[in-house]
Amino acid sequence: MAEILLVNKKNMKNFKKGFTLIELLVVVAIIGILASVVLASLNSARTKGSDAAIKANLSNMRAQASMYYDTNNKYSAAAVVCTVTGANPNVVTGCTDVFADATMLNGLKAAATAAGATVSAHASTLGDAWSASVSLKKTPATTFCVDSAGAAKEGSISQATGICS
């Protein structure tokens, strides 16, 4: 009889080595919650990365515009309104003079692609000023603007002066 009890105790020990269904479900739920938090953070980081690319592309255009001005003594011969469509950056309208420069145009296209929105660029009637702006991804109502006066900030283009305000 003593031997029979020992055998049953051994069988019971083997039976208790697994996980219960509830324990497995709790672990799966915890992993699911952690995965959703990570994915939400990743989406936020992606948006911030796009905004950084937009700002870098527009800010880097200032140096090229200065080189264009040094060569031509003006940014444009007349008022210019240049637009590059974000959905299809090859759709370019009115980009002449300083904005027709290959490096400037590529910067506008890259910013439009990163933003997924239309980039607007303006040159003054006298050819002595230029500016460009585009909506940021984090808050589409916010625009990032750069101009010939050295500004690179969140804001809009002043219709009166043609520079960032």
N, CA and C atoms as an extended XYZ file, in Angstrom:
495
Properties=species:S:1:pos:R:3:atomname:S:1:resname:S:1:resid:I:1 pbc="F F F"
N         0.815       -1.175        0.000 N   MET     1
C         0.000        0.000        0.000 CA  MET     1
C         0.871        1.255        0.000 C   MET     1
N         1.956        1.264        0.689 N   ALA     2
C         2.852        2.408        0.739 CA  ALA     2
C         3.436        2.692       -0.638 C   ALA     2
N         3.703        1.643       -1.391 N   GLU     3
C         4.244        1.827       -2.731 CA  GLU     3
C         3.228        2.477       -3.658 C   GLU     3
N         2.003        2.159       -3.502 N   ILE     4
C         0.950        2.734       -4.346 CA  ILE     4
C         0.820        4.234       -4.099 C   ILE     4
N         0.924        4.671       -2.883 N   LEU     5
C         0.854        6.094       -2.569 CA  LEU     5
C         2.029        6.856       -3.166 C   LEU     5
N         3.202        6.260       -3.153 N   LEU     6
C         4.373        6.918       -3.729 CA  LEU     6
C         4.215        7.109       -5.230 C   LEU     6
N         3.670        6.153       -5.889 N   VAL     7
C         3.463        6.247       -7.324 CA  VAL     7
C         2.462        7.356       -7.637 C   VAL     7
N         1.414        7.445       -6.857 N   ASN     8
C         0.422        8.503       -7.068 CA  ASN     8
C         1.011        9.886       -6.820 C   ASN     8
N         1.895       10.040       -5.827 N   LYS     9
C         2.537       11.329       -5.580 CA  LYS     9
C         3.434       11.712       -6.746 C   LYS     9
N         4.115       10.752       -7.334 N   LYS    10
C         4.957       11.041       -8.489 CA  LYS    10
C         4.106       11.505       -9.661 C   LYS    10
N         2.979       10.881       -9.880 N   ASN    11
C         2.087       11.282      -10.963 CA  ASN    11
C         1.533       12.684      -10.730 C   ASN    11
N         1.244       13.030       -9.497 N   MET    12
C         0.719       14.354       -9.189 CA  MET    12
C         1.780       15.422       -9.427 C   MET    12
N         3.047       15.126       -9.139 N   LYS    13
C         4.118       16.092       -9.391 CA  LYS    13
C         4.246       16.360      -10.887 C   LYS    13
N         4.156       15.355      -11.684 N   ASN    14
C         4.240       15.522      -13.132 CA  ASN    14
C         3.054       16.323      -13.656 C   ASN    14
N         1.905       16.163      -13.045 N   PHE    15
C         0.703       16.845      -13.475 CA  PHE    15
C         0.781       18.358      -13.201 C   PHE    15
N         1.512       18.807      -12.178 N   LYS    16
C         1.577       20.211      -11.788 CA  LYS    16
C         2.696       20.990      -12.502 C   LYS    16
N         3.383       20.432      -13.475 N   LYS    17
C         4.496       21.119      -14.133 CA  LYS    17
C         4.058       22.095      -15.226 C   LYS    17
N         2.851       22.081      -15.727 N   GLY    18
C         2.410       22.938      -16.828 CA  GLY    18
C         1.794       24.246      -16.345 C   GLY    18
N         1.375       25.072      -17.314 N   PHE    19
C         0.685       26.330      -17.017 CA  PHE    19
C        -0.814       26.129      -17.199 C   PHE    19
N        -1.570       26.867      -16.447 N   THR    20
C        -3.022       26.789      -16.626 CA  THR    20
C        -3.420       27.694      -17.794 C   THR    20
N        -4.573       27.507      -18.297 N   LEU    21
C        -5.079       28.307      -19.404 CA  LEU    21
C        -5.192       29.779      -19.005 C   LEU    21
N        -5.593       30.061      -17.807 N   ILE    22
C        -5.723       31.444      -17.326 CA  ILE    22
C        -4.357       32.122      -17.270 C   ILE    22
N        -3.342       31.428      -16.803 N   GLU    23
C        -1.990       32.006      -16.762 CA  GLU    23
C        -1.517       32.353      -18.172 C   GLU    23
N        -1.740       31.471      -19.120 N   LEU    24
C        -1.333       31.738      -20.495 CA  LEU    24
C        -2.092       32.935      -21.080 C   LEU    24
N        -3.380       33.032      -20.799 N   LEU    25
C        -4.165       34.159      -21.300 CA  LEU    25
C        -3.697       35.482      -20.700 C   LEU    25
N        -3.341       35.489      -19.436 N   VAL    26
C        -2.833       36.707      -18.792 CA  VAL    26
C        -1.524       37.144      -19.447 C   VAL    26
N        -0.628       36.221      -19.723 N   VAL    27
C         0.652       36.548      -20.361 CA  VAL    27
C         0.421       37.086      -21.770 C   VAL    27
N        -0.458       36.459      -22.521 N   VAL    28
C        -0.756       36.931      -23.870 CA  VAL    28
C        -1.366       38.334      -23.823 C   VAL    28
N        -2.242       38.610      -22.873 N   ALA    29
C        -2.841       39.936      -22.737 CA  ALA    29
C        -1.788       40.991      -22.410 C   ALA    29
N        -0.872       40.669      -21.526 N   ILE    30
C         0.199       41.612      -21.164 CA  ILE    30
C         1.077       41.896      -22.371 C   ILE    30
N         1.428       40.874      -23.126 N   ILE    31
C         2.248       41.072      -24.326 CA  ILE    31
C         1.494       41.936      -25.338 C   ILE    31
N         0.204       41.737      -25.486 N   GLY    32
C        -0.599       42.556      -26.394 CA  GLY    32
C        -0.624       44.012      -25.994 C   GLY    32
N        -0.770       44.279      -24.715 N   ILE    33
C        -0.780       45.659      -24.222 CA  ILE    33
C         0.567       46.323      -24.471 C   ILE    33
N         1.656       45.631      -24.183 N   LEU    34
C         2.993       46.186      -24.418 CA  LEU    34
C         3.231       46.452      -25.906 C   LEU    34
N         2.777       45.544      -26.753 N   ALA    35
C         2.954       45.732      -28.197 CA  ALA    35
C         2.193       46.961      -28.685 C   ALA    35
N         0.989       47.180      -28.183 N   SER    36
C         0.219       48.354      -28.620 CA  SER    36
C         0.880       49.653      -28.167 C   SER    36
N         1.473       49.676      -26.987 N   VAL    37
C         2.183       50.871      -26.506 CA  VAL    37
C         3.400       51.148      -27.388 C   VAL    37
N         4.126       50.107      -27.746 N   VAL    38
C         5.301       50.272      -28.598 CA  VAL    38
C         4.889       50.783      -29.976 C   VAL    38
N         3.830       50.247      -30.547 N   LEU    39
C         3.384       50.697      -31.869 CA  LEU    39
C         2.915       52.147      -31.844 C   LEU    39
N         2.257       52.560      -30.772 N   ALA    40
C         1.827       53.956      -30.656 CA  ALA    40
C         3.041       54.881      -30.578 C   ALA    40
N         4.057       54.488      -29.836 N   SER    41
C         5.280       55.290      -29.735 CA  SER    41
C         6.003       55.346      -31.068 C   SER    41
N         5.985       54.250      -31.797 N   LEU    42
C         6.644       54.211      -33.098 CA  LEU    42
C         5.973       55.160      -34.078 C   LEU    42
N         4.660       55.234      -34.063 N   ASN    43
C         3.940       56.139      -34.946 CA  ASN    43
C         4.262       57.596      -34.617 C   ASN    43
N         4.366       57.917      -33.340 N   SER    44
C         4.732       59.268      -32.916 CA  SER    44
C         6.146       59.609      -33.378 C   SER    44
N         7.055       58.663      -33.259 N   ALA    45
C         8.434       58.891      -33.692 CA  ALA    45
C         8.503       59.081      -35.201 C   ALA    45
N         7.690       58.368      -35.939 N   ARG    46
C         7.660       58.498      -37.400 CA  ARG    46
C         7.200       59.906      -37.790 C   ARG    46
N         6.196       60.429      -37.113 N   THR    47
C         5.706       61.775      -37.395 CA  THR    47
C         6.771       62.816      -37.076 C   THR    47
N         7.436       62.661      -35.944 N   LYS    48
C         8.504       63.597      -35.577 CA  LYS    48
C         9.657       63.536      -36.577 C   LYS    48
N         9.952       62.348      -37.079 N   GLY    49
C        11.004       62.199      -38.087 CA  GLY    49
C        10.640       62.897      -39.382 C   GLY    49
N         9.382       62.793      -39.786 N   SER    50
C         8.924       63.485      -40.998 CA  SER    50
C         9.033       64.996      -40.828 C   SER    50
N         8.634       65.495      -39.668 N   ASP    51
C         8.735       66.940      -39.415 CA  ASP    51
C        10.191       67.404      -39.427 C   ASP    51
N        11.079       66.592      -38.889 N   ALA    52
C        12.508       66.941      -38.915 CA  ALA    52
C        13.025       66.978      -40.351 C   ALA    52
N        12.579       66.051      -41.182 N   ALA    53
C        12.991       66.041      -42.587 CA  ALA    53
C        12.479       67.270      -43.318 C   ALA    53
N        11.236       67.657      -43.047 N   ILE    54
C        10.655       68.854      -43.669 CA  ILE    54
C        11.487       70.079      -43.303 C   ILE    54
N        11.761       70.229      -42.014 N   LYS    55
C        12.518       71.398      -41.549 CA  LYS    55
C        13.926       71.418      -42.131 C   LYS    55
N        14.567       70.256      -42.197 N   ALA    56
C        15.925       70.187      -42.744 CA  ALA    56
C        15.939       70.538      -44.229 C   ALA    56
N        14.996       70.010      -44.981 N   ASN    57
C        14.960       70.285      -46.422 CA  ASN    57
C        14.753       71.769      -46.709 C   ASN    57
N        13.822       72.384      -46.010 N   LEU    58
C        13.578       73.808      -46.245 CA  LEU    58
C        14.732       74.673      -45.720 C   LEU    58
N        15.276       74.327      -44.565 N   SER    59
C        16.368       75.120      -43.997 CA  SER    59
C        17.624       75.054      -44.868 C   SER    59
N        17.889       73.904      -45.465 N   ASN    60
C        19.075       73.757      -46.310 CA  ASN    60
C        18.965       74.555      -47.603 C   ASN    60
N        17.777       74.941      -47.980 N   MET    61
C        17.603       75.729      -49.196 CA  MET    61
C        18.163       77.141      -49.053 C   MET    61
N        18.296       77.629      -47.831 N   ARG    62
C        18.781       79.000      -47.631 CA  ARG    62
C        20.183       79.197      -48.186 C   ARG    62
N        21.063       78.216      -47.983 N   ALA    63
C        22.430       78.335      -48.495 CA  ALA    63
C        22.440       78.359      -50.022 C   ALA    63
N        21.635       77.507      -50.634 N   GLN    64
C        21.565       77.484      -52.099 CA  GLN    64
C        20.999       78.779      -52.643 C   GLN    64
N        20.000       79.330      -51.973 N   ALA    65
C        19.419       80.600      -52.415 CA  ALA    65
C        20.449       81.723      -52.326 C   ALA    65
N        21.286       81.692      -51.296 N   SER    66
C        22.338       82.715      -51.169 CA  SER    66
C        23.336       82.607      -52.315 C   SER    66
N        23.683       81.385      -52.699 N   MET    67
C        24.601       81.209      -53.831 CA  MET    67
C        23.949       81.687      -55.131 C   MET    67
N        22.669       81.434      -55.292 N   TYR    68
C        21.949       81.907      -56.473 CA  TYR    68
C        21.956       83.435      -56.504 C   TYR    68
N        21.716       84.059      -55.362 N   TYR    69
C        21.706       85.530      -55.277 CA  TYR    69
C        23.081       86.102      -55.606 C   TYR    69
N        24.144       85.468      -55.094 N   ASP    70
C        25.499       85.950      -55.373 CA  ASP    70
C        25.809       85.902      -56.867 C   ASP    70
N        25.311       84.896      -57.550 N   THR    71
C        25.555       84.750      -58.989 CA  THR    71
C        24.698       85.699      -59.810 C   THR    71
N        23.426       85.880      -59.444 N   ASN    72
C        22.469       86.631      -60.264 CA  ASN    72
C        22.111       88.018      -59.735 C   ASN    72
N        22.569       88.365      -58.544 N   ASN    73
C        22.274       89.647      -57.890 CA  ASN    73
C        20.795       89.856      -57.597 C   ASN    73
N        19.999       88.845      -57.672 N   LYS    74
C        18.583       88.896      -57.319 CA  LYS    74
C        18.055       87.466      -57.251 C   LYS    74
N        16.911       87.308      -56.587 N   TYR    75
C        16.279       85.999      -56.507 CA  TYR    75
C        15.359       85.745      -57.691 C   TYR    75
N        14.747       86.820      -58.192 N   SER    76
C        13.823       86.661      -59.319 CA  SER    76
C        13.726       87.968      -60.092 C   SER    76
N        13.245       87.850      -61.312 N   ALA    77
C        13.051       89.037      -62.141 CA  ALA    77
C        11.685       89.663      -61.883 C   ALA    77
N        10.761       88.896      -61.357 N   ALA    78
C         9.403       89.376      -61.081 CA  ALA    78
C         8.847       88.551      -59.922 C   ALA    78
N         7.645       88.880      -59.507 N   ALA    79
C         7.012       88.108      -58.434 CA  ALA    79
C         6.815       86.662      -58.894 C   ALA    79
N         7.168       85.731      -58.029 N   VAL    80
C         7.056       84.314      -58.360 CA  VAL    80
C         6.251       83.623      -57.265 C   VAL    80
N         5.304       82.806      -57.664 N   VAL    81
C         4.585       81.937      -56.735 CA  VAL    81
C         4.794       80.520      -57.235 C   VAL    81
N         5.532       79.756      -56.476 N   CYS    82
C         5.907       78.393      -56.856 CA  CYS    82
C         5.205       77.410      -55.925 C   CYS    82
N         4.592       76.371      -56.473 N   THR    83
C         3.966       75.339      -55.647 CA  THR    83
C         4.437       73.969      -56.114 C   THR    83
N         4.681       73.103      -55.135 N   VAL    84
C         5.052       71.713      -55.391 CA  VAL    84
C         4.056       70.852      -54.636 C   VAL    84
N         3.355       70.000      -55.342 N   THR    85
C         2.299       69.182      -54.755 CA  THR    85
C         2.895       68.018      -53.978 C   THR    85
N         2.406       67.813      -52.742 N   GLY    86
C         2.921       66.741      -51.899 CA  GLY    86
C         2.530       65.360      -52.375 C   GLY    86
N         1.323       65.204      -52.918 N   ALA    87
C         0.869       63.897      -53.386 CA  ALA    87
C         1.688       63.427      -54.581 C   ALA    87
N         2.106       64.358      -55.428 N   ASN    88
C         2.946       64.040      -56.579 CA  ASN    88
C         3.949       65.168      -56.747 C   ASN    88
N         5.153       65.026      -56.162 N   PRO    89
C         6.129       66.122      -56.178 CA  PRO    89
C         6.612       66.520      -57.572 C   PRO    89
N         6.275       65.732      -58.584 N   ASN    90
C         6.656       66.116      -59.939 CA  ASN    90
C         5.684       67.125      -60.534 C   ASN    90
N         4.585       67.402      -59.817 N   VAL    91
C         3.648       68.444      -60.249 CA  VAL    91
C         4.146       69.772      -59.669 C   VAL    91
N         4.802       70.526      -60.508 N   VAL    92
C         5.426       71.790      -60.101 CA  VAL    92
C         4.774       72.911      -60.902 C   VAL    92
N         4.361       73.973      -60.201 N   THR    93
C         3.685       75.081      -60.869 CA  THR    93
C         4.403       76.400      -60.563 C   THR    93
N         4.752       77.138      -61.596 N   GLY    94
C         5.279       78.496      -61.447 CA  GLY    94
C         6.672       78.611      -60.862 C   GLY    94
N         7.440       77.565      -60.827 N   CYS    95
C         8.776       77.608      -60.217 CA  CYS    95
C         9.797       78.117      -61.229 C   CYS    95
N        10.059       79.413      -61.170 N   THR    96
C        11.041       80.030      -62.060 CA  THR    96
C        12.119       80.701      -61.215 C   THR    96
N        13.103       81.242      -61.885 N   ASP    97
C        14.207       81.975      -61.263 CA  ASP    97
C        14.869       81.151      -60.161 C   ASP    97
N        14.887       81.653      -58.928 N   VAL    98
C        15.594       80.961      -57.859 CA  VAL    98
C        15.008       79.569      -57.603 C   VAL    98
N        13.702       79.411      -57.774 N   PHE    99
C        13.068       78.122      -57.509 CA  PHE    99
C        13.244       77.133      -58.657 C   PHE    99
N        13.699       77.613      -59.808 N   ALA   100
C        13.994       76.713      -60.920 CA  ALA   100
C        15.387       76.107      -60.778 C   ALA   100
N        16.212       76.672      -59.898 N   ASP   101
C        17.522       76.102      -59.616 CA  ASP   101
C        17.326       74.651      -59.169 C   ASP   101
N        18.122       73.739      -59.714 N   ALA   102
C        17.922       72.296      -59.467 CA  ALA   102
C        17.965       71.951      -57.983 C   ALA   102
N        18.899       72.517      -57.243 N   THR   103
C        19.011       72.203      -55.823 CA  THR   103
C        17.820       72.749      -55.048 C   THR   103
N        17.398       73.957      -55.373 N   MET   104
C        16.234       74.548      -54.706 CA  MET   104
C        14.981       73.725      -54.997 C   MET   104
N        14.795       73.368      -56.258 N   LEU   105
C        13.612       72.612      -56.657 CA  LEU   105
C        13.605       71.231      -55.990 C   LEU   105
N        14.769       70.604      -55.899 N   ASN   106
C        14.846       69.297      -55.219 CA  ASN   106
C        14.529       69.424      -53.731 C   ASN   106
N        14.946       70.522      -53.108 N   GLY   107
C        14.614       70.753      -51.698 CA  GLY   107
C        13.120       70.932      -51.497 C   GLY   107
N        12.487       71.662      -52.417 N   LEU   108
C        11.038       71.847      -52.346 CA  LEU   108
C        10.311       70.515      -52.539 C   LEU   108
N        10.784       69.719      -53.498 N   LYS   109
C        10.160       68.412      -53.751 CA  LYS   109
C        10.317       67.479      -52.549 C   LYS   109
N        11.513       67.470      -51.948 N   ALA   110
C        11.748       66.601      -50.790 CA  ALA   110
C        10.875       67.008      -49.609 C   ALA   110
N        10.726       68.305      -49.385 N   ALA   111
C         9.865       68.781      -48.291 CA  ALA   111
C         8.411       68.417      -48.562 C   ALA   111
N         7.973       68.550      -49.809 N   ALA   112
C         6.591       68.208      -50.167 CA  ALA   112
C         6.333       66.722      -49.978 C   ALA   112
N         7.311       65.900      -50.340 N   THR   113
C         7.171       64.449      -50.174 CA  THR   113
C         7.095       64.080      -48.706 C   THR   113
N         7.978       64.641      -47.881 N   ALA   114
C         7.989       64.332      -46.446 CA  ALA   114
C         6.706       64.803      -45.767 C   ALA   114
N         6.190       65.943      -46.200 N   ALA   115
C         4.983       66.496      -45.576 CA  ALA   115
C         3.715       65.852      -46.108 C   ALA   115
N         3.772       65.395      -47.349 N   GLY   116
C         2.551       64.917      -47.980 CA  GLY   116
C         1.586       66.066      -48.230 C   GLY   116
N         2.132       67.264      -48.315 N   ALA   117
C         1.329       68.473      -48.498 CA  ALA   117
C         2.015       69.363      -49.526 C   ALA   117
N         1.317       70.376      -49.974 N   THR   118
C         1.854       71.274      -50.980 CA  THR   118
C         2.778       72.307      -50.334 C   THR   118
N         3.950       72.482      -50.941 N   VAL   119
C         4.899       73.509      -50.502 CA  VAL   119
C         4.637       74.752      -51.335 C   VAL   119
N         4.534       75.890      -50.670 N   SER   120
C         4.357       77.170      -51.357 CA  SER   120
C         5.629       77.987      -51.185 C   SER   120
N         6.141       78.512      -52.280 N   ALA   121
C         7.327       79.352      -52.236 CA  ALA   121
C         7.035       80.649      -52.982 C   ALA   121
N         7.555       81.756      -52.476 N   HIS   122
C         7.282       83.073      -53.051 CA  HIS   122
C         8.578       83.845      -53.200 C   HIS   122
N         8.679       84.585      -54.279 N   ALA   123
C         9.771       85.543      -54.446 CA  ALA   123
C         9.125       86.913      -54.651 C   ALA   123
N         9.774       87.936      -54.121 N   SER   124
C         9.184       89.274      -54.169 CA  SER   124
C         9.248       89.879      -55.572 C   SER   124
N         8.449       90.909      -55.775 N   THR   125
C         8.394       91.603      -57.063 CA  THR   125
C         9.745       92.202      -57.419 C   THR   125
N        10.466       92.712      -56.432 N   LEU   126
C        11.764       93.329      -56.678 CA  LEU   126
C        12.893       92.303      -56.773 C   LEU   126
N        12.605       91.061      -56.447 N   GLY   127
C        13.616       90.017      -56.534 CA  GLY   127
C        14.602       90.021      -55.387 C   GLY   127
N        14.272       90.737      -54.304 N   ASP   128
C        15.209       90.848      -53.189 CA  ASP   128
C        14.838       89.981      -51.985 C   ASP   128
N        13.770       89.201      -52.083 N   ALA   129
C        13.362       88.354      -50.954 CA  ALA   129
C        12.648       87.110      -51.482 C   ALA   129
N        12.726       86.048      -50.708 N   TRP   130
C        12.017       84.808      -51.029 CA  TRP   130
C        11.598       84.143      -49.727 C   TRP   130
N        10.628       83.272      -49.814 N   SER   131
C        10.194       82.494      -48.658 CA  SER   131
C         9.528       81.213      -49.147 C   SER   131
N         9.490       80.219      -48.266 N   ALA   132
C         8.829       78.942      -48.578 CA  ALA   132
C         8.200       78.410      -47.304 C   ALA   132
N         7.040       77.772      -47.437 N   SER   133
C         6.374       77.217      -46.258 CA  SER   133
C         5.611       75.951      -46.628 C   SER   133
N         5.403       75.106      -45.615 N   VAL   134
C         4.656       73.857      -45.782 CA  VAL   134
C         4.066       73.465      -44.436 C   VAL   134
N         2.954       72.740      -44.465 N   SER   135
C         2.327       72.245      -43.234 CA  SER   135
C         3.149       71.113      -42.649 C   SER   135
N         3.258       71.098      -41.321 N   LEU   136
C         3.945       70.001      -40.637 CA  LEU   136
C         2.981       68.849      -40.437 C   LEU   136
N         3.534       67.654      -40.211 N   LYS   137
C         2.683       66.471      -40.040 CA  LYS   137
C         2.090       66.370      -38.643 C   LYS   137
N         2.828       66.815      -37.613 N   LYS   138
C         2.333       66.640      -36.236 CA  LYS   138
C         1.031       67.375      -36.005 C   LYS   138
N         0.946       68.596      -36.541 N   THR   139
C        -0.299       69.367      -36.493 CA  THR   139
C        -0.417       70.070      -37.837 C   THR   139
N        -1.256       69.556      -38.722 N   PRO   140
C        -1.349       70.119      -40.070 CA  PRO   140
C        -1.691       71.605      -40.108 C   PRO   140
N        -2.259       72.138      -39.042 N   ALA   141
C        -2.573       73.570      -39.016 CA  ALA   141
C        -1.318       74.412      -38.812 C   ALA   141
N        -0.215       73.784      -38.395 N   THR   142
C         1.037       74.492      -38.153 CA  THR   142
C         1.911       74.413      -39.399 C   THR   142
N         2.437       75.542      -39.829 N   THR   143
C         3.327       75.552      -40.981 CA  THR   143
C         4.738       75.908      -40.545 C   THR   143
N         5.703       75.400      -41.306 N   PHE   144
C         7.105       75.736      -41.097 CA  PHE   144
C         7.512       76.631      -42.255 C   PHE   144
N         8.190       77.710      -41.935 N   CYS   145
C         8.500       78.732      -42.929 CA  CYS   145
C         9.990       79.078      -42.886 C   CYS   145
N        10.596       79.249      -44.054 N   VAL   146
C        11.973       79.753      -44.163 CA  VAL   146
C        11.952       80.926      -45.137 C   VAL   146
N        12.902       81.843      -44.957 N   ASP   147
C        12.942       82.984      -45.870 CA  ASP   147
C        14.353       83.510      -46.051 C   ASP   147
N        14.480       84.494      -46.933 N   SER   148
C        15.778       85.070      -47.264 CA  SER   148
C        16.346       85.920      -46.138 C   SER   148
N        15.528       86.308      -45.173 N   ALA   149
C        16.006       87.105      -44.039 CA  ALA   149
C        16.675       86.227      -42.974 C   ALA   149
N        16.675       84.915      -43.174 N   GLY   150
C        17.327       84.003      -42.237 CA  GLY   150
C        16.393       83.301      -41.278 C   GLY   150
N        15.108       83.576      -41.389 N   ALA   151
C        14.144       82.934      -40.483 CA  ALA   151
C        13.908       81.486      -40.907 C   ALA   151
N        13.792       80.636      -39.924 N   ALA   152
C        13.399       79.232      -40.124 CA  ALA   152
C        12.595       78.876      -38.887 C   ALA   152
N        11.264       79.009      -38.985 N   LYS   153
C        10.445       78.852      -37.790 CA  LYS   153
C         9.031       78.415      -38.157 C   LYS   153
N         8.313       78.009      -37.130 N   GLU   154
C         6.909       77.706      -37.322 CA  GLU   154
C         6.164       79.031      -37.415 C   GLU   154
N         5.431       79.201      -38.453 N   GLY   155
C         4.701       80.440      -38.686 CA  GLY   155
C         4.171       80.442      -40.098 C   GLY   155
N         3.798       81.602      -40.574 N   SER   156
C         3.266       81.698      -41.934 CA  SER   156
C         3.986       82.822      -42.665 C   SER   156
N         3.740       82.889      -43.963 N   ILE   157
C         4.352       83.931      -44.772 CA  ILE   157
C         3.479       85.176      -44.728 C   ILE   157
N         4.077       86.288      -44.389 N   SER   158
C         3.356       87.566      -44.374 CA  SER   158
C         3.087       87.992      -45.813 C   SER   158
N         1.849       88.266      -46.131 N   GLN   159
C         1.493       88.696      -47.487 CA  GLN   159
C         2.084       90.074      -47.805 C   GLN   159
N         2.269       90.899      -46.789 N   ALA   160
C         2.768       92.262      -47.011 CA  ALA   160
C         4.265       92.260      -47.339 C   ALA   160
N         5.046       91.490      -46.578 N   THR   161
C         6.498       91.528      -46.750 CA  THR   161
C         7.048       90.326      -47.520 C   THR   161
N         6.309       89.233      -47.574 N   GLY   162
C         6.798       88.036      -48.262 CA  GLY   162
C         7.773       87.216      -47.452 C   GLY   162
N         7.945       87.582      -46.168 N   ILE   163
C         8.844       86.801      -45.315 CA  ILE   163
C         8.047       86.169      -44.181 C   ILE   163
N         8.701       85.301      -43.433 N   CYS   164
C         8.023       84.569      -42.357 CA  CYS   164
C         7.609       85.502      -41.232 C   CYS   164
N         6.427       85.253      -40.706 N   SER   165
C         5.957       86.083      -39.580 CA  SER   165
C         5.614       85.212      -38.398 C   SER   165
